[in-house]
Amino acid sequence: MKIPFTAARLFLGLAFTAAGLAGLIFVFLTPPPAPPGLAGTFQQVFFQSHWAVLVNGVEFVAGAAVLFNRYLPLGLVLLAAVLTNILTFHLTMNLSGIIPGAILSVLWFVVALPLRAHFAPLLVKSAQPAFASRPRIDESLAVQRLERVQA
């Protein structure tokens, strides 16, 4: 199981690192040709609003985290959001381009399933914040100090 995990991690990381870097380089030069219909309108807004810069930046950083096996769970969480958007776009507006997103989603699951213990804390029903413990001040001591300062 280690070989499929490593191969999937490397391919997934390489795909998103390359796509993110290419997107960051070419987003300012010329966007790809717009598909017809609603997908084309969405793509036009995506590039003209520079939303593509954010998405490509996330793809690059998360892909590099997965590729180099550093902060791997964080990279997978970020890629899950990107893949959800890719699949949603293709399911709702442009079904013909869904194959790469589906393949990358399968690779994501191959990488994420062995790491599921790292995702378990994200599914806590009711989380309690862990604030740094501060020493409690006895009220009587605080009153005595205040009286000394005022005297």
VEXFI-961573 format. One record per residue (C-alpha): x, y, z. Coordinates in nm, 3 decimals, decimal comma. Layout:
! VEXFI-961573
+---------+---------+---------+
!      c1 !      c2 !      c3 !
+---------+---------+---------+
!       X !       Y !       Z !
...
+---------+---------+---------+
//
This chain:
! VEXFI-961573
+---------+---------+---------+
!      c1 !      c2 !      c3 !
+---------+---------+---------+
!   0,000 !   0,000 !   0,000 !
!   0,302 !   0,228 !   0,044 !
!   0,385 !   0,237 !  -0,329 !
!   0,035 !   0,339 !  -0,447 !
!   0,021 !   0,600 !  -0,168 !
!   0,356 !   0,750 !  -0,264 !
!   0,281 !   0,741 !  -0,636 !
!  -0,058 !   0,905 !  -0,585 !
!   0,091 !   1,167 !  -0,352 !
!   0,366 !   1,255 !  -0,599 !
!   0,133 !   1,272 !  -0,898 !
!  -0,131 !   1,473 !  -0,709 !
!   0,130 !   1,714 !  -0,574 !
!   0,301 !   1,752 !  -0,910 !
!  -0,029 !   1,809 !  -1,093 !
!  -0,144 !   2,085 !  -0,859 !
!   0,198 !   2,246 !  -0,820 !
!   0,237 !   2,263 !  -1,198 !
!  -0,123 !   2,379 !  -1,256 !
!  -0,094 !   2,645 !  -0,986 !
!   0,238 !   2,774 !  -1,116 !
!   0,118 !   2,776 !  -1,477 !
!  -0,200 !   2,952 !  -1,370 !
!  -0,006 !   3,217 !  -1,180 !
!   0,221 !   3,277 !  -1,478 !
!  -0,044 !   3,279 !  -1,751 !
!  -0,336 !   3,437 !  -1,565 !
!  -0,205 !   3,784 !  -1,649 !
!  -0,099 !   3,704 !  -2,003 !
!  -0,405 !   3,550 !  -2,161 !
!  -0,686 !   3,339 !  -2,018 !
!  -0,781 !   3,019 !  -2,198 !
!  -1,057 !   3,035 !  -2,458 !
!  -1,399 !   3,055 !  -2,296 !
!  -1,634 !   2,759 !  -2,330 !
!  -1,985 !   2,833 !  -2,454 !
!  -2,276 !   2,926 !  -2,232 !
!  -2,279 !   2,975 !  -1,857 !
!  -1,937 !   2,813 !  -1,817 !
!  -1,786 !   3,085 !  -2,038 !
!  -1,953 !   3,359 !  -1,837 !
!  -1,825 !   3,205 !  -1,515 !
!  -1,475 !   3,175 !  -1,657 !
!  -1,483 !   3,538 !  -1,768 !
!  -1,573 !   3,651 !  -1,415 !
!  -1,316 !   3,410 !  -1,269 !
!  -1,030 !   3,569 !  -1,462 !
!  -1,142 !   3,933 !  -1,475 !
!  -1,198 !   3,951 !  -1,099 !
!  -0,852 !   3,796 !  -1,038 !
!  -1,015 !   3,522 !  -0,833 !
!  -0,797 !   3,289 !  -1,041 !
!  -0,488 !   3,431 !  -0,870 !
!  -0,613 !   3,313 !  -0,531 !
!  -0,717 !   2,972 !  -0,659 !
!  -0,390 !   2,920 !  -0,846 !
!  -0,193 !   3,032 !  -0,541 !
!  -0,376 !   2,780 !  -0,323 !
!  -0,321 !   2,510 !  -0,584 !
!   0,051 !   2,586 !  -0,595 !
!   0,105 !   2,600 !  -0,217 !
!  -0,112 !   2,296 !  -0,142 !
!   0,039 !   2,100 !  -0,431 !
!   0,389 !   2,176 !  -0,307 !
!   0,291 !   2,068 !   0,047 !
!   0,164 !   1,737 !  -0,090 !
!   0,453 !   1,692 !  -0,333 !
!   0,724 !   1,752 !  -0,073 !
!   0,536 !   1,571 !   0,207 !
!   0,541 !   1,878 !   0,433 !
!   0,220 !   1,975 !   0,611 !
!   0,053 !   1,699 !   0,411 !
!  -0,284 !   1,703 !   0,596 !
!  -0,311 !   2,081 !   0,551 !
!  -0,227 !   2,049 !   0,182 !
!  -0,494 !   1,780 !   0,142 !
!  -0,757 !   1,995 !   0,315 !
!  -0,678 !   2,284 !   0,080 !
!  -0,684 !   2,054 !  -0,224 !
!  -1,019 !   1,912 !  -0,111 !
!  -1,168 !   2,260 !  -0,142 !
!  -1,010 !   2,312 !  -0,485 !
!  -1,127 !   1,970 !  -0,608 !
!  -1,478 !   2,037 !  -0,480 !
!  -1,487 !   2,356 !  -0,685 !
!  -1,348 !   2,182 !  -0,992 !
!  -1,603 !   1,902 !  -0,972 !
!  -1,890 !   2,142 !  -0,900 !
!  -1,798 !   2,358 !  -1,200 !
!  -1,785 !   2,060 !  -1,432 !
!  -2,097 !   1,889 !  -1,294 !
!  -2,308 !   2,203 !  -1,321 !
!  -2,168 !   2,391 !  -1,620 !
!  -1,926 !   2,190 !  -1,834 !
!  -1,959 !   1,814 !  -1,798 !
!  -1,719 !   1,742 !  -2,084 !
!  -1,409 !   1,837 !  -1,881 !
!  -1,478 !   1,638 !  -1,566 !
!  -1,235 !   1,349 !  -1,630 !
!  -0,915 !   1,518 !  -1,498 !
!  -1,096 !   1,639 !  -1,187 !
!  -1,239 !   1,293 !  -1,126 !
!  -0,896 !   1,130 !  -1,163 !
!  -0,738 !   1,382 !  -0,927 !
!  -1,022 !   1,321 !  -0,679 !
!  -0,952 !   0,947 !  -0,682 !
!  -0,582 !   1,020 !  -0,622 !
!  -0,680 !   1,254 !  -0,337 !
!  -0,874 !   0,971 !  -0,169 !
!  -0,582 !   0,729 !  -0,217 !
!  -0,358 !   0,976 !  -0,034 !
!  -0,611 !   1,091 !   0,228 !
!  -0,748 !   0,755 !   0,345 !
!  -0,427 !   0,636 !   0,515 !
!  -0,407 !   0,977 !   0,686 !
!  -0,767 !   0,979 !   0,810 !
!  -0,657 !   0,991 !   1,174 !
!  -0,514 !   1,337 !   1,105 !
!  -0,855 !   1,456 !   0,985 !
!  -1,051 !   1,318 !   1,283 !
!  -1,006 !   1,635 !   1,495 !
!  -1,182 !   1,832 !   1,221 !
!  -1,499 !   1,629 !   1,283 !
!  -1,540 !   1,711 !   1,653 !
!  -1,906 !   1,782 !   1,724 !
!  -1,853 !   2,048 !   1,991 !
!  -1,504 !   2,191 !   2,018 !
!  -1,380 !   2,366 !   2,329 !
!  -1,113 !   2,633 !   2,289 !
!  -0,787 !   2,569 !   2,468 !
!  -0,682 !   2,906 !   2,599 !
!  -0,349 !   2,946 !   2,765 !
!  -0,398 !   2,900 !   3,134 !
!  -0,341 !   3,217 !   3,328 !
!  -0,279 !   3,214 !   3,699 !
!  -0,587 !   3,315 !   3,891 !
!  -0,544 !   3,621 !   4,108 !
!  -0,688 !   3,598 !   4,453 !
!  -0,933 !   3,888 !   4,491 !
!  -0,822 !   3,967 !   4,842 !
!  -0,461 !   4,004 !   4,727 !
!  -0,572 !   4,223 !   4,439 !
!  -0,768 !   4,447 !   4,679 !
!  -0,469 !   4,471 !   4,914 !
!  -0,240 !   4,572 !   4,626 !
!  -0,490 !   4,829 !   4,505 !
!  -0,516 !   4,978 !   4,857 !
!  -0,136 !   5,002 !   4,880 !
!  -0,118 !   5,180 !   4,545 !
!  -0,390 !   5,427 !   4,644 !
!  -0,232 !   5,503 !   4,983 !
+---------+---------+---------+
//
